[in-house]
Amino acid sequence: MTPKQKPLIHLPLDGDCPIVTDAQTSKEDKQEALRDYDTIRRSIEYLTDHWREQPSLERLSDHIGLSPHHLQRLFTRWTGGLSPKGFIQAVTLDNAKKILDQSASVMEASFEVGLSGSSRLHDLFVTHEAITPGAYKAKGEGLTILFGFHPSPFGKALVMVTDHGLAGLAFADKGDEQAALSDMYSRWPRANYQQDDEATRPFAAHIFTPQAWQQEQPLRITLIGTDFEVRVWEMLLKIPLGNMTTYSTIARHMGKPKAARAVGSAVGRNPISFVVPCHRVVGKGGSICGYHWGLTRKRAILGWEQGHLGGNDI
């Protein structure tokens, strides 16, 4: 080994000490290797324990006591190219698959009981009504929609309401607010839009505050779509918190077992993200896929829900 080469380190999986394979390695290099190992060990331990919260690189670096840049480089080198963010995504996906496997029978049962006599459609205690097909075909003509942007655990939320209740919920990263608004405009292009943050703020507070989710005060929502889309969205409302299902399962319970692709399209067109939980639909093998507002945000929402469920906040 040349003087400039670094010692080879074995990263153990069972908590034993790292093995320095070059007996001639300097004391300083050994100490550096041990420090690096301890940093990686603590990082992986933290991310494994807090994956539901989807911690940022900055949050991890604050916990570890290194700059984000230094920690990113060290973590990526030790894991063979996997970043902290990539590690969180891998852990989230693995847990999502486990949840899907464990909840298959629960999911079937939840579809069987359906909406039978209860206003508690899901964890948000939602009550809903659908706009007539004629109003949908008129592309929102004659409909007044108030909108406002508000903070949420998953980025800035675009909240849209009508006289009947919540009609739209979208997400936007910083600088993408206009794109999110244009996307929602395109769904009902003939509607009358008015920005009114005061009118939409109570809806945002209700949606993102689990303590406010009360059966006696249900969140009113308005479903505006085709007959088929509304039927799919109503099926989504039956998916309990902490559970997931697949496009094919929804299609089967709608009596259209060959319509999984059409179900997927309708799920993608869901205008009320999070509240109508399209994020709880995954691929047949449990893969996290197909979210209109980004897969990273979908993973974050699933992690947030699991975190609250585990902490008995919901």
N, C-alpha and C positions, 0 to 999 in steps of 0.2 A: 504494500500500500504506500503510495506517495505521501509526503508530509502534508499536502493540502487536502487529502481525502478525509471525509468524515467517517467516524466509526459506524458500522452497521448495527442498528438497534432492532430488537424484537419487541413489538408491541403486544403484550400479553392480553388475553381475554379474561383471565380468571383472577386478576388482581395481584399477580406475583410481580417481582421487581424486573425491570428491563435488563436484558443481557447484553453487555458490551462484548462484541466478538473479537476485538483486537486488543490483545493484552498490552500492547505498547502505546495505546492511546493515552494522551496526557491527562493529568488529573483535571485540568480545566475543561477539556472536551467531555470528560465523563460527567462532570458537574453540570455542564450545559445540556448534555443529553438527558440527564435526570430531571432537570428543570423543564425541558421541553415535554418530556413524557408526562410530568405532573400537570402541566398546562393542558395537554390534550386529554388526559384522564378526567380532569375537572370539567373541561368543556363538554365532553361527551356525556358525562354524568348529568350536567346541568340541562343539556338539550334533551336528554332522554326523560328527565323528570318534568320538564316544562314544555314539551312539544305541543301540548294542547293550547298553550298561550301563543304559539308561533313567535318566540322571542326574536327580536332583530339582532343583527350583528353588533350594533352599538350596545344593546342591553347585555349581550353575552360578554362583550369586551369590558364593560363596567364591572360585571361580576368577577371576571378573571383578573382584571387589573392590567390589561395590555391595550395598546391602541388598536382600533378596528383593523387598520392596515396590517399591522404586525401579526395580529391573531389570524386574520384571513390567510396570510401567506403561510404561517406555521401549520395551521389546521389542514390546508390544502396539500402541503408537502407531506405531512404525516399520513394522510388518508389516501394518498395516491391520486389526488385530483378532485376529491369531493369537498365542496365548500360547506360551511356551517348551514347555510340555507338549504343546500342539497341534502344534507344529513337530516334536517327537520322534515323535508318533504318525503324522504325515504321512510322515516319512522311513522309519519302520518299515514302514508299509504299502507304500510304494514298493519297498522292498527285498524285502518278502515276495512281491510280485508278480513281481519279477525271479527270485527263487529258484524260484517255482512254474514259471515259463516255462522256466528253465534245467534244472530237474530232472524234467520230465515223463517223459522216456524212462527216467531212473534209477528213478523211482517205479514205472513199469510193470514194469521188470525186477525190482525188489525184491519185487513181488507175485508175479511168476512163480516165483522161486526159493523163496518162502515159508519154511517152517520146516525145509526138507529137511536132516534129520540134524544139526542144530546146536542147542546149548542157548543160543547167543547170539541171542536173539530181537531185541534192539535194543541201543542203547548202554549201557543199565544192566545188561546181561547178566542178563536176567530168566528165571527158570524158573517155570512156573505150573501150577496145577491148578484145575479148576472144581468148586465144590460141586454136589452132585447137584440136579437140578431139584426133587426132592421137598423138599429142605432149603430151597430158595429159596421154594417155594410155602408152606412152613410159616412164612415170614417171619422166619427166623432162630431159631425155637424150638429150644432145646437147644444153641444155639451161644453160647459165651462170647467176647466181644470186649473186649479191653483197649485203652484209648485214652490219649492224652496230647498236650499241646500243646508244640510246639517251634519255635524260630526257624528261618527259612528265608530264602533270597534274595527271596522273593515274599510276605513277610508271615508271620504266625504260621501254622504248619502243624498240622493235626489229624491225627495218625497213629493208625490203628486196626489191630490185629493179632489173629489167631486162632492156634491151634496149628499151622495149615497155612502161616502166613506173613502178609504184609501184605494187609489186606482193604479198607482205606479210607485215602484221603489227600485232605483238604480244606484250604481256605485261609480265613483270617479276618482282616479288618482289626481294628484295636484297637477293642474294645467289641462286636465281632460274634461273639465266640467261642461264645456260647450258641446263636446262630442257626445257626452252622455245625454244631454238635453236634446240634441238633434236626433239621437237614436229613439228617444221616447216620442218626440214630435212625429216621427215618421210612422208611428203606429196609428195615430189618430190625427192626420194632417189637417182636418177641417175643424178641429175643436178650437175653442177660444181659450188661450193660455194667459194666465196672469200670475206674476210672481207675488207671493204673499207668505213671507217667512213666519209671520205670527200665526197664520192659520194652519200651517203645516208643522210647526214646532211641537205641539202636543202629540201628534202622531209619531214623530221621531222619538220623543221621550218614552212613549208607551212601547214602541217596538224594541228599543235597545236597552230597556230597563226591566230585567226579569222579575224584579219585585213588584212591578206594576201589572203583571199578567194575572188577572183575576177573572174567574168565571162569571162573577156578578157584573163585570164591566168588560164585555167582549170588544175586541177590536173589529170595527166594521170595515169590510173591504168590498170593492166593486170589481167584478171580473168582466173585462171587455175583450171579447174574442169570438171566434167562430164557435159553433155548437161543439165541435170535436175538441177544440182547444180548451174550452171551459170544462168539459168532462174530464180531460186529462188533469187540469189544474185542481179540480175538485178531488181527484184521486191523490194528488200530491199532499193535499191537506190532511189526508188520513195517515201519513207516515209519521209515527211518533218520534219525539226527540230521542236521539241516541240510536236510532235505527236507520237502515238504508235499504233500498230496493233497486231493481233493475228495470230498464225500459221494457224488456220482454215480460216481466212479471206484471207490470201495469197494463200492458196490452192484453194479457191473458185475462185479467180481472175485469177488463172492459168488454170482454166477449169478442175481442179481435186479436187472437193469438198471432196473426201474421202481420200485425200493424206496428211492430216495434220501431221501425224506422219513422213512421208517421208520429208515433208517440214521442220519439226523440226530437223531432222538429217542433212539436207543440211545447215540450219542456223547454227547449231553447227559446221559445217565444214568450215564455212566462214574463209578464210585465211587472210582477210584484215579487222581486227577489227577496230571499230570506223568509218573508212572511209565508208565502206559498213556497214551501221548501224544496225547490228543484235541485238544490245542492245535495239533497239526500238520495239522489238517483245516480247510480254508478254503472260501469260497464258490467257485462255478464260475469267476468272473472273477478270483480271487485275493484277494477281499475278506476281511478278518479279521472273522469274525462268530461268533456262537453259542457263547460260553464260559460255563459255569455259574458260574464264580467271577469273572466280570467281564472285559470286553474289554481294559481297561488291564493287568490281570495277564497276559492271554494275550500281549499285545504284549511285556510285560516278559520273559516266559519265552522267547519266540522270540528276542528280542534277547540274552538271557543265553546261550542255546544257540549262537547265531551268534558271539558274542564268544569263547566257549570253543573253538569249532570253529576260528575264525581264529587263536587263540593256541596251537593244538595242545595244549591241556590235556586233551583228551578223545581 
